Amino acid sequence: MTVGRGCCKKVTGWTLSAAEAARILRVAERQARAAAAWAEFTTQYPEIADRLAADNTSYSAAEAKDEMKSGSSYRWAHWVRVYQTRR
């Protein structure tokens, strides 16, 4: 559910500044884009996505996951190769 600043103040008594509301919105939008990118990546590279999701210890897995979620899809094959050579 999305609640505006005015309703939020009425319901909770808490005042949300316009800047804070904009920041929260940007974070939510960024998280939505990352989730959509990861979902698209998992359909194109299901085996690698499973390995990346299971690999919670290596820096290269974390780096690759971040790139998959925030980078361009045309670079996914590159990051898959980087991850496979580093592990």
N, CA, C and O atoms as CSV, one atom per row, in Angstrom:
chain,resi,resn,atom,element,x,y,z
A,1,MET,N,N,0.847,-1.162,0.000
A,1,MET,CA,C,0.000,0.000,0.000
A,1,MET,C,C,0.899,1.233,0.000
A,1,MET,O,O,1.920,1.266,0.687
A,2,THR,N,N,0.522,2.219,-0.754
A,2,THR,CA,C,1.254,3.473,-0.795
A,2,THR,C,C,0.455,4.525,-0.057
A,2,THR,O,O,-0.736,4.713,-0.307
A,3,VAL,N,N,1.123,5.206,0.855
A,3,VAL,CA,C,0.472,6.236,1.657
A,3,VAL,C,C,1.208,7.545,1.415
A,3,VAL,O,O,2.436,7.598,1.499
A,4,GLY,N,N,0.472,8.586,1.119
A,4,GLY,CA,C,1.068,9.895,0.892
A,4,GLY,C,C,1.502,10.549,2.183
A,4,GLY,O,O,1.205,10.063,3.275
A,5,ARG,N,N,2.224,11.682,2.045
A,5,ARG,CA,C,2.747,12.375,3.224
A,5,ARG,C,C,1.639,12.873,4.139
A,5,ARG,O,O,1.744,12.770,5.361
A,6,GLY,N,N,0.578,13.411,3.550
A,6,GLY,CA,C,-0.514,13.948,4.363
A,6,GLY,C,C,-1.226,12.865,5.155
A,6,GLY,O,O,-1.508,13.036,6.341
A,7,CYS,N,N,-1.514,11.750,4.496
A,7,CYS,CA,C,-2.186,10.638,5.175
A,7,CYS,C,C,-1.280,10.018,6.233
A,7,CYS,O,O,-1.741,9.620,7.303
A,8,CYS,N,N,-0.008,9.941,5.930
A,8,CYS,CA,C,0.942,9.380,6.886
A,8,CYS,C,C,0.936,10.198,8.181
A,8,CYS,O,O,0.966,9.643,9.279
A,9,LYS,N,N,0.898,11.513,8.034
A,9,LYS,CA,C,0.884,12.375,9.211
A,9,LYS,C,C,-0.408,12.196,10.003
A,9,LYS,O,O,-0.388,12.157,11.233
A,10,LYS,N,N,-1.535,12.088,9.291
A,10,LYS,CA,C,-2.812,11.906,9.979
A,10,LYS,C,C,-2.867,10.582,10.726
A,10,LYS,O,O,-3.365,10.513,11.850
A,11,VAL,N,N,-2.349,9.530,10.093
A,11,VAL,CA,C,-2.437,8.190,10.694
A,11,VAL,C,C,-1.435,8.007,11.824
A,11,VAL,O,O,-1.777,7.469,12.877
A,12,THR,N,N,-0.197,8.452,11.613
A,12,THR,CA,C,0.859,8.158,12.581
A,12,THR,C,C,1.291,9.357,13.407
A,12,THR,O,O,1.894,9.193,14.468
A,13,GLY,N,N,0.988,10.572,12.930
A,13,GLY,CA,C,1.462,11.762,13.615
A,13,GLY,C,C,2.886,12.109,13.221
A,13,GLY,O,O,3.446,13.088,13.715
A,14,TRP,N,N,3.472,11.322,12.344
A,14,TRP,CA,C,4.855,11.514,11.918
A,14,TRP,C,C,4.882,12.333,10.643
A,14,TRP,O,O,4.159,12.022,9.696
A,15,THR,N,N,5.694,13.365,10.599
A,15,THR,CA,C,5.790,14.221,9.429
A,15,THR,C,C,6.966,13.781,8.570
A,15,THR,O,O,8.097,13.673,9.044
A,16,LEU,N,N,6.682,13.533,7.318
A,16,LEU,CA,C,7.694,13.116,6.363
A,16,LEU,C,C,8.013,14.302,5.458
A,16,LEU,O,O,7.124,14.852,4.808
A,17,SER,N,N,9.272,14.689,5.420
A,17,SER,CA,C,9.638,15.819,4.557
A,17,SER,C,C,9.586,15.393,3.097
A,17,SER,O,O,9.653,14.205,2.782
A,18,ALA,N,N,9.468,16.364,2.221
A,18,ALA,CA,C,9.425,16.070,0.786
A,18,ALA,C,C,10.722,15.418,0.337
A,18,ALA,O,O,10.705,14.516,-0.501
A,19,ALA,N,N,11.843,15.863,0.883
A,19,ALA,CA,C,13.136,15.282,0.515
A,19,ALA,C,C,13.227,13.827,0.957
A,19,ALA,O,O,13.725,12.980,0.215
A,20,GLU,N,N,12.755,13.539,2.148
A,20,GLU,CA,C,12.787,12.160,2.644
A,20,GLU,C,C,11.847,11.281,1.833
A,20,GLU,O,O,12.174,10.133,1.532
A,21,ALA,N,N,10.686,11.810,1.477
A,21,ALA,CA,C,9.747,11.050,0.650
A,21,ALA,C,C,10.360,10.759,-0.717
A,21,ALA,O,O,10.204,9.656,-1.240
A,22,ALA,N,N,11.044,11.717,-1.291
A,22,ALA,CA,C,11.698,11.514,-2.590
A,22,ALA,C,C,12.807,10.482,-2.478
A,22,ALA,O,O,12.977,9.656,-3.374
A,23,ARG,N,N,13.566,10.521,-1.384
A,23,ARG,CA,C,14.645,9.552,-1.168
A,23,ARG,C,C,14.084,8.144,-1.033
A,23,ARG,O,O,14.622,7.203,-1.617
A,24,ILE,N,N,13.015,7.993,-0.275
A,24,ILE,CA,C,12.387,6.678,-0.092
A,24,ILE,C,C,11.870,6.164,-1.431
A,24,ILE,O,O,12.004,4.979,-1.737
A,25,LEU,N,N,11.287,7.039,-2.220
A,25,LEU,CA,C,10.790,6.651,-3.533
A,25,LEU,C,C,11.930,6.208,-4.450
A,25,LEU,O,O,11.799,5.206,-5.153
A,26,ARG,N,N,13.054,6.946,-4.452
A,26,ARG,CA,C,14.208,6.558,-5.279
A,26,ARG,C,C,14.748,5.196,-4.877
A,26,ARG,O,O,15.082,4.381,-5.737
A,27,VAL,N,N,14.834,4.946,-3.586
A,27,VAL,CA,C,15.321,3.648,-3.099
A,27,VAL,C,C,14.386,2.529,-3.543
A,27,VAL,O,O,14.839,1.477,-3.996
A,28,ALA,N,N,13.089,2.757,-3.413
A,28,ALA,CA,C,12.110,1.743,-3.823
A,28,ALA,C,C,12.181,1.482,-5.323
A,28,ALA,O,O,12.086,0.333,-5.756
A,29,GLU,N,N,12.344,2.519,-6.107
A,29,GLU,CA,C,12.465,2.354,-7.558
A,29,GLU,C,C,13.731,1.589,-7.919
A,29,GLU,O,O,13.703,0.722,-8.792
A,30,ARG,N,N,14.844,1.901,-7.255
A,30,ARG,CA,C,16.112,1.209,-7.505
A,30,ARG,C,C,15.995,-0.273,-7.146
A,30,ARG,O,O,16.493,-1.132,-7.874
A,31,GLN,N,N,15.338,-0.567,-6.031
A,31,GLN,CA,C,15.152,-1.966,-5.628
A,31,GLN,C,C,14.262,-2.711,-6.612
A,31,GLN,O,O,14.501,-3.885,-6.896
A,32,ALA,N,N,13.248,-2.048,-7.130
A,32,ALA,CA,C,12.360,-2.678,-8.115
A,32,ALA,C,C,13.109,-2.971,-9.410
A,32,ALA,O,O,12.933,-4.034,-10.005
A,33,ARG,N,N,13.953,-2.023,-9.849
A,33,ARG,CA,C,14.753,-2.258,-11.067
A,33,ARG,C,C,15.725,-3.411,-10.858
A,33,ARG,O,O,15.916,-4.230,-11.757
A,34,ALA,N,N,16.342,-3.485,-9.681
A,34,ALA,CA,C,17.285,-4.563,-9.392
A,34,ALA,C,C,16.574,-5.912,-9.369
A,34,ALA,O,O,17.102,-6.895,-9.890
A,35,ALA,N,N,15.399,-5.974,-8.780
A,35,ALA,CA,C,14.641,-7.231,-8.738
A,35,ALA,C,C,14.223,-7.663,-10.137
A,35,ALA,O,O,14.275,-8.849,-10.462
A,36,ALA,N,N,13.814,-6.718,-10.960
A,36,ALA,CA,C,13.423,-7.052,-12.339
A,36,ALA,C,C,14.627,-7.526,-13.141
A,36,ALA,O,O,14.519,-8.475,-13.918
A,37,ALA,N,N,15.775,-6.873,-12.959
A,37,ALA,CA,C,16.982,-7.273,-13.676
A,37,ALA,C,C,17.423,-8.671,-13.241
A,37,ALA,O,O,17.812,-9.483,-14.080
A,38,TRP,N,N,17.366,-8.956,-11.940
A,38,TRP,CA,C,17.753,-10.280,-11.450
A,38,TRP,C,C,16.801,-11.349,-11.991
A,38,TRP,O,O,17.242,-12.436,-12.363
A,39,ALA,N,N,15.522,-11.056,-12.036
A,39,ALA,CA,C,14.550,-12.017,-12.578
A,39,ALA,C,C,14.832,-12.296,-14.050
A,39,ALA,O,O,14.753,-13.443,-14.491
A,40,GLU,N,N,15.157,-11.266,-14.802
A,40,GLU,CA,C,15.488,-11.455,-16.217
A,40,GLU,C,C,16.784,-12.259,-16.360
A,40,GLU,O,O,16.889,-13.128,-17.226
A,41,PHE,N,N,17.760,-11.966,-15.511
A,41,PHE,CA,C,19.026,-12.703,-15.561
A,41,PHE,C,C,18.794,-14.180,-15.256
A,41,PHE,O,O,19.362,-15.045,-15.922
A,42,THR,N,N,17.964,-14.476,-14.257
A,42,THR,CA,C,17.733,-15.879,-13.885
A,42,THR,C,C,17.022,-16.651,-14.987
A,42,THR,O,O,17.189,-17.866,-15.085
A,43,THR,N,N,16.234,-15.977,-15.818
A,43,THR,CA,C,15.609,-16.688,-16.937
A,43,THR,C,C,16.615,-16.961,-18.046
A,43,THR,O,O,16.505,-17.972,-18.740
A,44,GLN,N,N,17.597,-16.078,-18.224
A,44,GLN,CA,C,18.590,-16.267,-19.275
A,44,GLN,C,C,19.741,-17.178,-18.851
A,44,GLN,O,O,20.276,-17.923,-19.672
A,45,TYR,N,N,20.119,-17.124,-17.596
A,45,TYR,CA,C,21.245,-17.913,-17.067
A,45,TYR,C,C,20.816,-18.629,-15.778
A,45,TYR,O,O,21.319,-18.299,-14.704
A,46,PRO,N,N,19.910,-19.588,-15.862
A,46,PRO,CA,C,19.382,-20.185,-14.622
A,46,PRO,C,C,20.447,-20.910,-13.784
A,46,PRO,O,O,20.428,-20.807,-12.558
A,47,GLU,N,N,21.365,-21.632,-14.415
A,47,GLU,CA,C,22.370,-22.371,-13.650
A,47,GLU,C,C,23.337,-21.427,-12.939
A,47,GLU,O,O,23.664,-21.629,-11.769
A,48,ILE,N,N,23.784,-20.411,-13.641
A,48,ILE,CA,C,24.700,-19.437,-13.035
A,48,ILE,C,C,23.988,-18.667,-11.932
A,48,ILE,O,O,24.578,-18.399,-10.885
A,49,ALA,N,N,22.739,-18.313,-12.151
A,49,ALA,CA,C,21.980,-17.579,-11.128
A,49,ALA,C,C,21.851,-18.410,-9.860
A,49,ALA,O,O,21.965,-17.875,-8.757
A,50,ASP,N,N,21.614,-19.707,-10.002
A,50,ASP,CA,C,21.537,-20.584,-8.827
A,50,ASP,C,C,22.864,-20.617,-8.085
A,50,ASP,O,O,22.897,-20.551,-6.857
A,51,ARG,N,N,23.977,-20.722,-8.846
A,51,ARG,CA,C,25.298,-20.737,-8.206
A,51,ARG,C,C,25.597,-19.418,-7.514
A,51,ARG,O,O,26.122,-19.403,-6.400
A,52,LEU,N,N,25.264,-18.308,-8.172
A,52,LEU,CA,C,25.495,-17.004,-7.556
A,52,LEU,C,C,24.663,-16.825,-6.291
A,52,LEU,O,O,25.145,-16.298,-5.289
A,53,ALA,N,N,23.419,-17.264,-6.346
A,53,ALA,CA,C,22.545,-17.127,-5.177
A,53,ALA,C,C,23.040,-17.970,-4.009
A,53,ALA,O,O,22.899,-17.577,-2.851
A,54,ALA,N,N,23.618,-19.124,-4.311
A,54,ALA,CA,C,24.097,-20.013,-3.253
A,54,ALA,C,C,25.460,-19.596,-2.717
A,54,ALA,O,O,25.806,-19.936,-1.585
A,55,ASP,N,N,26.232,-18.872,-3.502
A,55,ASP,CA,C,27.589,-18.477,-3.117
A,55,ASP,C,C,27.535,-17.190,-2.303
A,55,ASP,O,O,27.506,-16.094,-2.862
A,56,ASN,N,N,27.520,-17.328,-0.993
A,56,ASN,CA,C,27.425,-16.168,-0.105
A,56,ASN,C,C,28.765,-15.746,0.474
A,56,ASN,O,O,28.830,-14.796,1.254
A,57,THR,N,N,29.835,-16.439,0.104
A,57,THR,CA,C,31.110,-16.163,0.743
A,57,THR,C,C,32.115,-15.444,-0.143
A,57,THR,O,O,32.949,-14.695,0.367
A,58,SER,N,N,32.061,-15.648,-1.441
A,58,SER,CA,C,33.108,-15.075,-2.286
A,58,SER,C,C,32.771,-13.652,-2.706
A,58,SER,O,O,31.619,-13.298,-2.954
A,59,TYR,N,N,33.825,-12.858,-2.773
A,59,TYR,CA,C,33.679,-11.472,-3.206
A,59,TYR,C,C,33.250,-11.418,-4.663
A,59,TYR,O,O,32.457,-10.555,-5.039
A,60,SER,N,N,33.760,-12.324,-5.489
A,60,SER,CA,C,33.424,-12.286,-6.917
A,60,SER,C,C,31.943,-12.565,-7.146
A,60,SER,O,O,31.352,-12.021,-8.079
A,61,ALA,N,N,31.335,-13.403,-6.310
A,61,ALA,CA,C,29.898,-13.660,-6.443
A,61,ALA,C,C,29.103,-12.412,-6.085
A,61,ALA,O,O,28.144,-12.067,-6.774
A,62,ALA,N,N,29.495,-11.741,-5.020
A,62,ALA,CA,C,28.799,-10.518,-4.621
A,62,ALA,C,C,28.952,-9.442,-5.693
A,62,ALA,O,O,27.998,-8.732,-6.013
A,63,GLU,N,N,30.157,-9.330,-6.242
A,63,GLU,CA,C,30.407,-8.353,-7.299
A,63,GLU,C,C,29.566,-8.667,-8.534
A,63,GLU,O,O,28.966,-7.770,-9.126
A,64,ALA,N,N,29.526,-9.931,-8.918
A,64,ALA,CA,C,28.751,-10.336,-10.092
A,64,ALA,C,C,27.259,-10.085,-9.874
A,64,ALA,O,O,26.581,-9.580,-10.768
A,65,LYS,N,N,26.742,-10.433,-8.692
A,65,LYS,CA,C,25.320,-10.206,-8.402
A,65,LYS,C,C,24.980,-8.721,-8.478
A,65,LYS,O,O,23.948,-8.345,-9.034
A,66,ASP,N,N,25.842,-7.882,-7.922
A,66,ASP,CA,C,25.601,-6.445,-7.985
A,66,ASP,C,C,25.581,-5.953,-9.425
A,66,ASP,O,O,24.745,-5.128,-9.794
A,67,GLU,N,N,26.500,-6.458,-10.235
A,67,GLU,CA,C,26.538,-6.044,-11.642
A,67,GLU,C,C,25.306,-6.530,-12.398
A,67,GLU,O,O,24.777,-5.808,-13.243
A,68,MET,N,N,24.846,-7.736,-12.106
A,68,MET,CA,C,23.658,-8.264,-12.782
A,68,MET,C,C,22.432,-7.419,-12.455
A,68,MET,O,O,21.570,-7.195,-13.305
A,69,LYS,N,N,22.371,-6.955,-11.210
A,69,LYS,CA,C,21.204,-6.203,-10.767
A,69,LYS,C,C,21.244,-4.738,-11.180
A,69,LYS,O,O,20.196,-4.117,-11.361
A,70,SER,N,N,22.449,-4.177,-11.331
A,70,SER,CA,C,22.524,-2.740,-11.611
A,70,SER,C,C,23.120,-2.396,-12.966
A,70,SER,O,O,22.941,-1.282,-13.458
A,71,GLY,N,N,23.821,-3.334,-13.569
A,71,GLY,CA,C,24.478,-3.060,-14.841
A,71,GLY,C,C,23.588,-3.361,-16.028
A,71,GLY,O,O,22.435,-3.767,-15.880
A,72,SER,N,N,24.139,-3.158,-17.194
A,72,SER,CA,C,23.413,-3.395,-18.440
A,72,SER,C,C,23.388,-4.882,-18.780
A,72,SER,O,O,24.352,-5.602,-18.521
A,73,SER,N,N,22.293,-5.330,-19.354
A,73,SER,CA,C,22.136,-6.748,-19.663
A,73,SER,C,C,23.120,-7.217,-20.726
A,73,SER,O,O,23.445,-8.404,-20.768
A,74,TYR,N,N,23.603,-6.330,-21.581
A,74,TYR,CA,C,24.562,-6.759,-22.592
A,74,TYR,C,C,25.910,-7.136,-21.968
A,74,TYR,O,O,26.734,-7.759,-22.637
A,75,ARG,N,N,26.152,-6.778,-20.717
A,75,ARG,CA,C,27.394,-7.115,-20.023
A,75,ARG,C,C,27.288,-8.384,-19.182
A,75,ARG,O,O,28.275,-8.803,-18.578
A,76,TRP,N,N,26.111,-9.001,-19.134
A,76,TRP,CA,C,25.940,-10.180,-18.290
A,76,TRP,C,C,26.887,-11.307,-18.660
A,76,TRP,O,O,27.464,-11.936,-17.773
A,77,ALA,N,N,27.062,-11.575,-19.928
A,77,ALA,CA,C,27.952,-12.659,-20.348
A,77,ALA,C,C,29.377,-12.393,-19.866
A,77,ALA,O,O,30.083,-13.316,-19.459
A,78,HIS,N,N,29.789,-11.140,-19.914
A,78,HIS,CA,C,31.122,-10.783,-19.412
A,78,HIS,C,C,31.239,-11.106,-17.926
A,78,HIS,O,O,32.216,-11.723,-17.500
A,79,TRP,N,N,30.252,-10.693,-17.138
A,79,TRP,CA,C,30.328,-10.916,-15.696
A,79,TRP,C,C,30.199,-12.392,-15.340
A,79,TRP,O,O,30.746,-12.829,-14.328
A,80,VAL,N,N,29.501,-13.151,-16.138
A,80,VAL,CA,C,29.432,-14.604,-15.928
A,80,VAL,C,C,30.831,-15.191,-16.120
A,80,VAL,O,O,31.272,-16.012,-15.316
A,81,ARG,N,N,31.534,-14.774,-17.183
A,81,ARG,CA,C,32.902,-15.251,-17.414
A,81,ARG,C,C,33.837,-14.828,-16.286
A,81,ARG,O,O,34.660,-15.624,-15.835
A,82,VAL,N,N,33.721,-13.591,-15.827
A,82,VAL,CA,C,34.560,-13.108,-14.728
A,82,VAL,C,C,34.321,-13.963,-13.490
A,82,VAL,O,O,35.274,-14.408,-12.850
A,83,TYR,N,N,33.079,-14.192,-13.154
A,83,TYR,CA,C,32.759,-14.997,-11.973
A,83,TYR,C,C,33.319,-16.411,-12.109
A,83,TYR,O,O,33.900,-16.939,-11.161
A,84,GLN,N,N,33.149,-17.025,-13.275
A,84,GLN,CA,C,33.612,-18.399,-13.463
A,84,GLN,C,C,35.126,-18.505,-13.404
A,84,GLN,O,O,35.639,-19.524,-12.943
A,85,THR,N,N,35.857,-17.505,-13.848
A,85,THR,CA,C,37.314,-17.564,-13.784
A,85,THR,C,C,37.841,-17.286,-12.395
A,85,THR,O,O,38.918,-17.771,-12.048
A,86,ARG,N,N,37.125,-16.524,-11.587
A,86,ARG,CA,C,37.592,-16.172,-10.231
A,86,ARG,C,C,37.237,-17.209,-9.175
A,86,ARG,O,O,37.864,-17.241,-8.116
A,87,ARG,N,N,36.260,-18.044,-9.433
A,87,ARG,CA,C,35.877,-18.969,-8.363
A,87,ARG,C,C,36.675,-20.205,-8.363
A,87,ARG,O,O,36.464,-21.076,-7.519
